Amino acid sequence: CDDARIRDLNAEWRGKDRPTNVLSFPAFEAEEGFQPPMLGDIVLAAETVAREAELENKPLDNHISHLLVHGFLHLLGYDHETEEEAEDMEAVERRALARLAIPDPYA
């Protein structure tokens, strides 16, 4: 979507009135041992993602892949509200991206 739409979604669902690069919307509440038929939706903001890739001098495809992995991990229950959670989530992101031959986005 564009920045205006993701800003609206971010304000409505997270109470943050600003654009962001990716949002995840789980289809079901996370339950231990329960694998739903659909995890949910991932929304990317095309303008923000392109701008970030350019500013960070990253290939756009790599940045999109990173954000999709990031959003997918949110759907699986990962978060980054605390430093410990962020370290755990980033480690999983790095491993997933390495398997796709994408350099560490946090380096």
C-alpha positions in Angstrom: 0.0 0.0 0.0 1.1 3.6 0.0 2.3 5.6 3.1 -1.1 7.3 3.6 -2.9 3.9 3.9 -0.3 2.3 6.2 -0.4 5.5 8.3 -4.2 5.0 8.7 -3.7 1.3 9.5 -0.9 2.0 12.0 -3.1 4.7 13.7 -6.1 2.5 13.9 -4.5 -0.8 15.0 -1.4 0.4 16.9 -2.3 3.9 18.0 0.7 5.3 16.2 -0.2 8.1 13.8 2.7 7.7 11.4 3.7 5.6 8.4 5.7 2.4 9.0 7.4 -0.1 6.7 5.5 -3.3 7.6 2.4 -4.3 9.6 1.3 -7.8 10.5 -2.3 -8.8 11.3 -2.7 -12.2 12.8 -5.7 -14.1 11.7 -6.0 -16.0 15.0 -4.7 -15.5 18.6 -1.5 -17.4 19.1 -1.9 -20.6 21.0 0.9 -23.0 22.0 0.8 -26.0 19.6 -2.0 -24.6 17.4 -1.2 -24.0 13.8 -4.0 -22.1 12.1 -4.9 -22.7 8.4 -3.9 -19.1 7.7 -1.4 -17.1 9.8 -2.7 -13.6 8.8 -1.8 -10.7 6.6 1.4 -8.7 6.0 1.1 -5.2 4.7 4.1 -3.4 3.2 4.3 0.4 2.5 5.8 0.7 -1.0 6.9 4.3 -0.6 8.5 3.8 2.8 10.2 0.5 1.8 11.7 2.0 -1.3 12.9 5.1 0.6 14.5 3.0 3.3 16.3 0.7 0.7 17.7 3.7 -1.0 18.8 5.5 2.2 20.4 2.3 3.5 21.9 1.5 0.1 20.3 -1.9 0.0 18.8 -3.7 -3.0 15.1 -3.2 -2.9 14.4 -6.9 -3.3 16.6 -7.7 -0.3 14.8 -5.1 1.9 11.4 -6.4 0.8 12.4 -10.0 1.6 13.7 -8.8 5.0 10.4 -7.1 5.9 8.4 -10.1 4.8 10.4 -12.4 7.0 10.0 -9.8 9.8 6.3 -9.6 9.3 6.0 -13.4 9.1 7.9 -13.8 12.4 5.3 -11.4 14.0 2.6 -13.7 12.8 4.4 -16.6 14.4 4.4 -14.7 17.8 7.9 -13.1 17.8 8.1 -9.5 18.9 10.8 -6.8 19.6 9.3 -4.8 22.5 12.2 -5.6 24.8 15.9 -5.8 24.0 15.9 -9.6 24.7 12.9 -10.1 22.4 14.6 -8.0 19.7 17.8 -10.0 19.9 15.9 -13.3 19.6 13.8 -12.0 16.7 16.8 -10.5 14.8 18.8 -13.8 15.2 15.9 -15.7 13.5 15.7 -13.1 10.8 19.4 -13.3 10.2 19.3 -17.1 9.8 16.3 -17.0 7.5 17.8 -14.3 5.3 21.2 -16.1 5.2 19.4 -19.1 3.7 18.1 -16.7 1.0 21.7 -15.4 0.4 20.6 -12.0 1.8 23.2 -10.1 3.9 22.6 -9.3 7.5 20.2 -6.3 7.4 21.4 -5.2 10.9 25.1 -5.2 10.1 
